[in-house]
Amino acid sequence: MPTPKGHTTAIRASRVIGTNVYSTNGDKIGEIEDVMLNKLDTNIMFAVVGFGGFLGLGEKFHPIPWSSLDYEKDKGGYIVPFTEEQLKNAPAHSLEELTKDDGAAARDAAFDYYKVERYWVVGAE
Amino acid sequence: MPTPKGHTTAIRASRVIGTNVYSTNGDKIGEIEDVMLNKLDTNIMFAVVGFGGFLGLGEKFHPIPWSSLDYEKDKGGYIVPFTEEQLKNAPAHSLEELTKDDGAAARDAAFDYYKVERYWVVGAE
């Protein structure tokens, strides 16, 4: 969501975590498990959406670009502009894998898969 | 900490929250209460450091620039390049005040007070 530099709408990471995430057809696909931050600059690398699993086993995690999360008040959660099919076939990882290669591997794969513009490319605005 | 575009070192927001924060003389000043994120772009606006208070009352919160946090393994927490005196006199808020003006007020005041370069100014790198 391009915006003039300087505009802010603040949200606390602790509030983001645990929020429901819905696909384009309105079905719940999971919840925000965490938000991956970059220690080396001020960038949010991606949101981590947890889905699947049963009784605490087998849960997988999708990196989702932060800009893809659209808060929908009526649903009380984020809608992402992806179908369930897209999400089912999306890169998924264990929590440990998410920080492999300092997080770049998971982030790059997600941005490529969802065809979201890379925020970290110079002149990408 | 300027860095070539694209470099990453990922850390999960849930891991940042609760981490101890120390001043330059090594004394603990508080803990990371939360991390303030900008919904309109991919920027981390500031970290929220909680300090003071007693038995759950009177706790105040400092916005601290994300780039000022330096993780020190031996201490198991972040060192910020500020003295206790600086921190005592720093802008402090209640949690509600932190998101006033969409977080810009708290963020701007903190960056000015600590004299940290504004990450959101075009050409600031």
Interface residues (C-beta under 8 A of the other chain):
Chain A: M1 T3 K5 G6 H7 T8 T9 A10 I11 R12 A13 S14 V16 I17 D34 V35 M36 L37 N38 K39 L40 D41 T42 N43 I44 M45 V48 W66 S67 Y71 L98 T99 D102 G103 A104 R107 Y119 W120 V121 V122
Chain B: M1 T3 K5 G6 H7 T8 T9 A10 I11 R12 A13 S14 V16 I17 D34 V35 M36 L37 N38 K39 L40 D41 T42 N43 I44 M45 V48 W66 S67 Y71 L98 T99 D102 G103 A104 A106 R107 Y119 W120 V121 V122
